[in-house]
């Protein structure tokens, strides 16, 4: 290695270590100031992992696992102060998870997507005529959720849209982002809130597509998470055999 090359390598190393130090400082502040929100997100992530265990034999399981790793990278980026990257990877997690869930009902298209011949279409996924929360889809896979379709679709689209606003240079979000790595409590808390919504949306997609077809042993793996996060929904109370109206003594 020439002296010039060695000097350049040393300079790059110094820059990277400086960035690493900034990220470490951010991690300390972010985790120290948001313990309850972080714990909720990690609880949801653990429940997502339970769903992935229940769906391990599905053809689309590899895509779910890949998306799960994306979520881990997104969490790391958010805690490190890499905010735009955090929202971008969170959107990728949501898009791939929900996309694979939707395409699981279209085996030809799913195979084309896996082989690179077809791109995920968010418009198709969220179509009110034939998407994941369309009446025809729910009628076949989870008719109990038909009355909740508008609410859940709005939450799914809103979560995706908020991630996109941080990626595509929306003026309001661009003004919020720091020009260097520095702890921004409002952005950190928003990422945690959007991550909460993304994980919930992914698992609700699993519910409407897969739950009724799961063997009883696999249902047992995910029923705890359903009761924890979705027992306010009439559809889930029906599926789990919970009382539809709480009685008070």
MIFILUM-890192 format. One record per residue: x, y, z of N, C-alpha, C in turn. Coordinates in steps of 0.2 Angstrom, whole numbers, padded with zeros to 4 digits, always signed. Layout:
<pts>
XYZXYZXYZ
...
</pts>
This chain:
<pts>
+0004-0006+0000+0000+0000+0000+0004+0006+0000
+0003+0011-0004+0007+0017-0005+0005+0021+0001
+0010+0026+0002+0009+0031+0008+0002+0035+0007
+0001+0037+0001-0005+0041+0000-0011+0036+0002
-0011+0030-0001-0017+0025+0001-0018+0024+0008
-0012+0023+0011-0012+0022+0019-0015+0028+0022
-0013+0034+0020-0016+0040+0023-0024+0041+0022
-0026+0039+0016-0033+0040+0014-0037+0035+0018
-0034+0029+0019-0037+0023+0023-0038+0026+0030
-0033+0029+0033-0033+0031+0040-0038+0037+0041
-0038+0041+0036-0043+0047+0036-0050+0044+0036
-0052+0039+0032-0058+0036+0032-0060+0033+0038
-0055+0029+0041-0056+0026+0048-0058+0031+0053
-0054+0036+0053-0056+0042+0058-0063+0044+0057
-0065+0045+0051-0072+0048+0050-0077+0043+0052
-0076+0037+0050-0081+0031+0052-0081+0031+0060
-0075+0031+0063-0075+0030+0071-0079+0036+0074
-0078+0042+0071-0081+0048+0073-0089+0047+0073
-0091+0045+0067-0098+0043+0066-0101+0038+0071
-0097+0033+0072-0099+0028+0077-0099+0031+0084
-0095+0035+0086-0095+0038+0092-0102+0042+0093
-0104+0046+0087-0110+0050+0088-0116+0045+0088
-0116+0039+0085-0121+0035+0085-0122+0032+0092
-0116+0030+0095-0116+0027+0102-0119+0032+0107
-0117+0038+0106-0120+0044+0110-0128+0044+0110
-0130+0044+0103-0137+0044+0102-0141+0038+0105
-0138+0032+0104-0141+0026+0107-0142+0027+0115
-0137+0029+0118-0138+0030+0125-0143+0035+0127
-0144+0040+0123-0150+0045+0124-0156+0042+0122
-0157+0039+0117-0163+0036+0114-0166+0031+0119
-0161+0026+0121-0164+0021+0125-0165+0023+0132
-0162+0028+0134-0163+0031+0141-0169+0035+0142
-0171+0038+0136-0177+0042+0137-0184+0039+0134
-0183+0033+0132-0189+0031+0129-0191+0023+0131
-0189+0022+0137-0189+0015+0139-0196+0011+0138
-0201+0015+0140-0208+0012+0140-0210+0011+0132
-0209+0016+0128-0210+0015+0121-0206+0009+0118
-0200+0009+0119-0196+0004+0117-0198-0003+0119
-0200-0004+0125-0202-0010+0128-0208-0012+0124
-0213-0008+0123-0219-0010+0119-0217-0012+0112
-0213-0009+0108-0211-0011+0102-0207-0017+0102
-0203-0019+0107-0200-0025+0107-0205-0031+0109
-0210-0029+0113-0215-0034+0114-0219-0036+0108
-0220-0031+0104-0224-0032+0098-0219-0036+0093
-0213-0034+0093-0208-0038+0089-0208-0045+0091
-0208-0047+0097-0208-0054+0099-0214-0057+0097
-0220-0054+0097-0226-0057+0095-0226-0058+0088
-0222-0054+0084-0222-0055+0077-0217-0061+0076
-0212-0062+0079-0208-0068+0079-0212-0074+0080
-0217-0074+0085-0221-0080+0086-0225-0081+0080
-0228-0076+0077-0232-0077+0070-0227-0081+0065
-0221-0078+0065-0217-0081+0060-0215-0088+0061
-0215-0090+0067-0214-0097+0069-0220-0101+0067
-0226-0098+0068-0232-0102+0066-0233-0102+0058
-0230-0098+0055-0230-0098+0047-0224-0101+0044
-0220-0104+0048-0213-0106+0045-0214-0111+0039
-0219-0114+0039-0220-0119+0033-0223-0116+0027
-0225-0110+0027-0228-0107+0022-0222-0105+0016
-0224-0105+0010-0219-0104+0005-0216-0097+0005
-0220-0092+0008-0218-0085+0008-0214-0084+0015
-0212-0089+0019-0209-0088+0025-0202-0085+0024
-0199-0086+0019-0192-0083+0018-0193-0076+0017
-0198-0073+0014-0199-0066+0013-0201-0063+0020
-0204-0066+0024-0206-0064+0031-0200-0063+0035
-0195-0068+0035-0189-0068+0039-0185-0062+0036
-0184-0061+0030-0180-0056+0027-0183-0049+0029
-0190-0048+0029-0193-0042+0032-0192-0041+0039
-0192-0047+0043-0190-0046+0050-0183-0044+0051
-0179-0046+0047-0172-0043+0048-0172-0036+0046
-0175-0034+0041-0176-0027+0040-0178-0023+0046
-0183-0026+0049-0186-0022+0055-0180-0021+0060
-0176-0026+0061-0171-0025+0066-0166-0020+0064
-0164-0019+0057-0160-0014+0055-0163-0007+0056
-0170-0007+0055-0173-0001+0056-0173+0002+0063
-0174-0003+0067-0174-0001+0075-0167+0001+0076
-0161-0002+0074-0155+0000+0075-0153+0007+0072
-0156+0008+0066-0155+0015+0063-0158+0020+0067
-0164+0019+0070-0168+0024+0073-0165+0025+0080
-0162+0020+0083-0159+0021+0090-0152+0025+0089
-0149+0024+0083-0142+0027+0081-0143+0034+0079
-0149+0037+0077-0150+0043+0074-0150+0044+0067
-0150+0038+0064-0150+0038+0056-0158+0038+0054
-0161+0043+0055-0168+0044+0055-0171+0042+0048
-0169+0045+0043-0171+0044+0036-0171+0036+0034
-0165+0033+0036-0164+0026+0035-0168+0022+0039
-0170+0024+0045-0174+0020+0049-0181+0020+0046
-0184+0026+0044-0191+0026+0041-0191+0022+0034
-0185+0023+0030-0185+0019+0024-0185+0012+0025
-0181+0009+0030-0181+0002+0031-0187-0001+0034
-0190+0004+0038-0197+0002+0041-0202+0001+0036
-0202+0006+0031-0207+0005+0025-0206-0002+0022
-0199-0003+0021-0198-0009+0017-0200-0015+0021
-0200-0015+0028-0202-0021+0032-0210-0021+0031
-0213-0016+0031-0221-0016+0030-0223-0018+0023
-0219-0016+0018-0221-0017+0011-0220-0025+0010
-0214-0027+0012-0213-0034+0010-0217-0039+0014
-0218-0037+0021-0223-0042+0025-0230-0042+0022
-0233-0036+0021-0240-0036+0019-0240-0038+0012
-0235-0037+0008-0235-0039+0001-0235-0046+0000
-0231-0050+0004-0230-0057+0004-0237-0060+0007
-0240-0057+0012-0246-0059+0014-0251-0059+0009
-0252-0054+0006-0257-0053+0000-0255-0058-0005
-0249-0058-0008-0247-0062-0013-0248-0070-0012
-0248-0071-0005-0249-0078-0004-0255-0081-0006
-0260-0077-0008-0266-0079-0011-0266-0079-0018
-0261-0077-0021-0260-0077-0029-0253-0081-0030
-0253-0087-0030-0247-0091-0030-0243-0089-0037
-0246-0088-0042-0242-0087-0049-0239-0080-0048
-0242-0075-0046-0239-0069-0045-0234-0069-0039
-0235-0073-0034-0230-0073-0029-0224-0076-0031
-0224-0081-0035-0218-0084-0038-0215-0079-0043
-0218-0075-0047-0215-0070-0051-0212-0065-0047
-0215-0063-0041-0211-0058-0037-0205-0061-0034
-0205-0067-0032-0199-0070-0029-0193-0071-0035
-0195-0072-0041-0191-0073-0046-0188-0066-0049
-0191-0061-0047-0189-0054-0049-0193-0052-0056
-0198-0055-0058-0202-0054-0064-0208-0049-0062
-0209-0048-0056-0215-0044-0054-0213-0040-0048
-0215-0033-0048-0214-0029-0042-0220-0029-0038
-0219-0028-0031-0224-0027-0027-0228-0021-0028
-0235-0021-0029-0239-0015-0030-0243-0013-0024
-0241-0008-0021-0245-0006-0015-0252-0004-0017
-0253-0002-0023-0260+0000-0025-0264-0006-0025
-0261-0012-0028-0265-0018-0028-0266-0021-0021
-0261-0020-0017-0262-0023-0010-0268-0019-0006
-0268-0013-0007-0273-0009-0004-0279-0007-0008
-0280-0011-0013-0286-0010-0018-0292-0012-0014
-0297-0007-0014-0304-0009-0011-0308-0014-0014
-0306-0015-0021-0309-0020-0025-0307-0027-0024
-0300-0028-0023-0297-0035-0023-0291-0035-0019
-0289-0030-0015-0284-0030-0010-0285-0034-0004
-0280-0034+0001-0280-0037+0007-0286-0036+0011
-0288-0030+0011-0294-0028+0015-0300-0027+0011
-0300-0029+0005-0306-0029+0001-0312-0034+0003
-0318-0032+0002-0323-0037+0004-0323-0044+0001
-0321-0045-0006-0320-0051-0008-0315-0055-0005
-0309-0052-0003-0303-0056+0000-0306-0058+0007
-0309-0053+0011-0311-0055+0018-0316-0060+0018
-0321-0060+0013-0326-0065+0013-0323-0072+0013
-0318-0073+0009-0315-0079+0008-0310-0081+0014
-0307-0076+0017-0301-0078+0022-0303-0076+0029
-0307-0071+0030-0309-0069+0037-0315-0065+0037
-0321-0068+0036-0327-0064+0035-0329-0060+0042
-0326-0062+0047-0327-0059+0054-0325-0052+0054
-0320-0050+0049-0317-0044+0049-0320-0039+0044
-0325-0041+0040-0327-0036+0035-0330-0030+0038
-0333-0030+0044-0335-0023+0046-0329-0019+0049
-0323-0021+0049-0318-0017+0052-0313-0016+0046
-0315-0017+0040-0310-0017+0034-0308-0009+0033
-0312-0005+0034-0311+0002+0032-0306+0005+0038
-0307+0003+0044-0303+0006+0049-0296+0003+0049
-0295-0004+0047-0289-0007+0047-0285-0005+0040
-0288-0004+0035-0285-0001+0029-0283+0006+0030
-0286+0010+0033-0284+0017+0034-0278+0017+0038
-0277+0013+0044-0272+0012+0048-0266+0010+0044
-0267+0005+0040-0261+0002+0035-0258+0008+0031
-0263+0011+0027-0261+0016+0022-0258+0022+0026
-0260+0024+0032-0257+0029+0035-0250+0028+0038
-0249+0022+0040-0242+0020+0042-0237+0020+0036
-0239+0017+0031-0235+0017+0025-0234+0025+0022
-0239+0029+0022-0238+0036+0020-0233+0040+0025
-0234+0038+0031-0229+0042+0036-0222+0040+0035
-0221+0034+0034-0214+0032+0032-0212+0035+0025
-0216+0035+0020-0214+0038+0014-0212+0046+0014
-0216+0049+0019-0215+0056+0019-0208+0058+0022
-0205+0053+0026-0198+0054+0028-0193+0052+0022
-0195+0048+0018-0190+0046+0013-0190+0050+0007
-0196+0053+0005-0196+0057-0002-0195+0064-0001
-0193+0066+0005-0191+0074+0006-0197+0078+0007
-0203+0075+0010-0208+0080+0012-0206+0086+0016
-0208+0092+0014-0205+0098+0017-0205+0098+0024
-0211+0096+0027-0212+0096+0034-0207+0091+0038
-0206+0085+0035-0202+0080+0038-0195+0082+0037
-0193+0085+0031-0186+0087+0030-0184+0092+0034
-0188+0096+0036-0186+0102+0041-0185+0099+0048
-0188+0094+0049-0187+0091+0056-0180+0087+0057
-0178+0084+0051-0172+0080+0051-0166+0084+0053
-0161+0082+0057-0155+0085+0059-0150+0084+0053
-0146+0089+0052-0141+0089+0047-0135+0084+0049
-0134+0083+0055-0129+0078+0057-0132+0074+0063
-0129+0068+0065-0131+0064+0070-0132+0067+0077
-0138+0068+0079-0139+0071+0085-0146+0069+0087
-0147+0068+0094-0153+0066+0097-0159+0070+0096
-0164+0068+0093-0170+0072+0092-0176+0068+0095
-0178+0070+0101-0183+0066+0105-0190+0065+0101
-0192+0071+0097-0198+0070+0094-0198+0065+0088
-0193+0065+0085-0192+0061+0079-0191+0053+0081
-0187+0052+0087-0186+0046+0090-0193+0043+0092
-0197+0047+0095-0204+0045+0098-0208+0044+0092
-0208+0048+0087-0212+0046+0081-0210+0040+0078
-0204+0038+0077-0202+0032+0074-0205+0026+0078
-0204+0027+0085-0207+0021+0089-0214+0021+0088
-0218+0026+0087-0225+0026+0086-0227+0023+0080
-0223+0025+0074-0225+0022+0068-0222+0014+0068
-0217+0013+0071-0215+0006+0071-0220+0001+0075
-0223+0004+0080-0229+0001+0084-0234-0001+0079
-0236+0005+0075-0241+0004+0070-0240-0001+0064
-0233-0001+0062-0231-0006+0057-0231-0013+0059
-0229-0014+0065-0229-0021+0068-0236-0023+0069
-0241-0019+0071-0248-0021+0072-0251-0022+0065
-0250-0018+0060-0253-0019+0054-0250-0026+0051
-0244-0027+0052-0241-0034+0049-0245-0040+0052
-0246-0039+0059-0249-0045+0062-0256-0045+0061
-0260-0040+0060-0267-0040+0058-0268-0043+0051
-0263-0041+0047-0263-0044+0040-0262-0052+0041
-0258-0054+0045-0257-0062+0046-0264-0064+0049
-0267-0061+0053-0273-0063+0056-0279-0064+0051
-0280-0059+0046-0285-0060+0042-0284-0065+0036
-0277-0066+0034-0276-0070+0029-0275-0078+0032
-0272-0079+0037-0269-0085+0039-0273-0089+0045
-0276-0085+0050-0278-0087+0056-0282-0093+0056
-0287-0093+0052-0293-0098+0051-0290-0104+0048
-0284-0104+0044-0282-0110+0041-0276-0113+0045
-0274-0110+0051-0269-0113+0055-0271-0119+0058
-0267-0124+0059-0268-0130+0063-0269-0127+0071
-0272-0131+0075-0273-0129+0082-0267-0127+0085
-0262-0131+0084-0256-0130+0088-0252-0124+0086
-0253-0122+0080-0250-0115+0078-0255-0109+0080
-0261-0110+0080-0265-0105+0083-0263-0104+0090
-0262-0109+0094-0260-0108+0101-0253-0103+0102
-0249-0103+0097-0243-0099+0097-0245-0092+0096
-0250-0090+0093-0251-0083+0091-0257-0080+0095
-0261-0085+0099-0267-0082+0102-0266-0077+0107
-0260-0078+0111-0258-0073+0116-0257-0066+0113
-0254-0066+0107-0253-0059+0104-0259-0056+0102
-0264-0060+0099-0270-0058+0097-0274-0055+0103
-0274-0058+0108-0278-0056+0114-0275-0050+0117
-0268-0049+0117-0265-0043+0119-0266-0037+0115
-0266-0038+0109-0266-0032+0104-0272-0031+0100
-0276-0036+0100-0282-0035+0095-0289-0037+0099
-0289-0038+0105-0295-0040+0108-0301-0035+0108
-0299-0029+0107-0304-0023+0106-0308-0024+0100
-0306-0028+0095-0309-0029+0089-0314-0035+0089
-0320-0034+0087-0326-0039+0087-0324-0045+0084
-0320-0044+0078-0318-0050+0074-0314-0055+0078
-0309-0052+0082-0304-0056+0086-0308-0059+0092
-0312-0056+0095-0316-0059+0100-0320-0065+0098
-0323-0064+0092-0327-0070+0089-0322-0076+0088
-0316-0074+0085-0311-0079+0083-0309-0083+0089
-0307-0079+0094-0304-0082+0100-0310-0085+0105
-0316-0084+0104-0321-0086+0108-0322-0082+0114
-0320-0076+0114-0321-0071+0120-0327-0068+0120
-0330-0066+0126-0337-0063+0126-0336-0056+0122
-0342-0055+0118-0342-0049+0114-0344-0043+0118
-0347-0044+0124-0348-0038+0128-0345-0039+0135
-0341-0035+0138-0338-0036+0144-0344-0034+0149
-0345-0039+0154-0350-0038+0160-0346-0035+0166
-0349-0031+0169-0346-0028+0175-0351-0029+0181
-0347-0032+0186-0351-0033+0192-0352-0027+0197
</pts>
